[in-house]
Amino acid sequence: MAADPSSRTRTPTVTEPAPAGPGSRSGGRLVWTAAIALLAFALIGGRQGPSGSSDPPAAASVAGAPTASASSDAPGSDAPGSDKHLFRSRPTRLSIPKISVDAPFTSLALGHSGRLQPPPADNTNLVGWYSDGVSPGEAGTAIIAGHVDTVASAAVFAELGELKPGDRFTVERADGTKPSFVVDSAETFAKDDFPSERVYADTPRAEVRLITCAGDYDRTVKDYMDNLVVFAHLV
């Protein structure tokens, strides 16, 4: 991802942290490494550029991944200023009726380069969940990302920018629950001015960020210039 997700600290050398499994907890809270300063989420774009050529671009970076998140141990427990939230559970399917999204999840993790692995580019109807962060429905900020397009066609988040405040989507989870989320805003940010703290900071209530690439495609750097982020919370 293109921006430093740990904006409170100076940018250190990018290193790969020791694995922090989804169930790792300290003092009843999930604790993630803060050693990564620049994680990149590669969303492959394949739409034709200005020249009309359709050659595939390189991995299009999306702004940094979360480095410090937390979640509660108890469903329905209250944290100061928080709404009700759920136990941790793996998401299995994302449904956004307004933009005809009905897609299964794959888990995303850090690769050897210290970058977050993207969903497979050969599946246009697949979304990824950052599985070392909180799960959708837990207190904290859950990260869901998907491709905007591929070399073959538009992909799962091609119409993500159509979402408006008040629109709703649902995440099916492995525990059988289907929490619903309401959109607070859908905003586009230049990758070189990405508000990492705002997007990835931990929150006392259960929130979700839906993220994809957006804006013009720069054939020189083989990357989209912007990121689209949908902010939403549990209802």
Steps between C-alpha positions, in 0.01 A plus 500: 500500500623844423499684829653446842233332716692590814505874454586564863852369444777581259529267204737219591647240273235260380535168675289188522355452850464172675161351411213626712221249460137610500456361850811654653401704805668695774304606805178399323571726201639414160845650460654551157855591418590865452831422328362524145499853363406430140282207410369486146175348391526405132178537309556415137340732246454406139288765340631662188724796552487828309686345209234232460749223575373229731828360628475408868641749749727417786359458848309816581577602853233595747581696812656334803344225703408530867782437745323535834148373554302367790189299562284399790477156652126510563202541269284794591757634744524872542816703462489873575328671210447176310198334348418132549735264322558131440743220573780453252395283205635451150296678230373272224294713264445868421164622370451855371161496324522854363798417281418129448793371703461144630852374552686246713797598714860394495740572784787739434832492680845652477738362240875461525547857374299641791213584266144386539415236242216589258207273416570276200482710184335224299182514709303818436234415759708468815570734791786484747501547875813602691490202734758633746265789568158487663215315336193688374269544799773514763583827671769664292569561133460204265664527158333356189656554158432394144605554143343778298580321174730247339646461153189305408211699644361716775536342843310475826552862615455663158193690625611562856492876445123483452447444871359796692446578868213289630554209260536163670692180449522168682787272593424132555731344757613148584309507830172542311449866581429755227586845634385797296697819447389847395717719280622822659688630196674395180811706435786506251853587608818557303745224584773751576273677752320206657353562851631180658411597855141574406456182297682248715488634856339271755143588597292419811203392289487238224592662168594384151706652221434385144802589287592487133698694242350802326574800282716512190733220407858617455660283234846627590494372857242229422275602784174676571547845646233484771336272754128482566404434863148429623460568873224305676390391847303214653125550546 
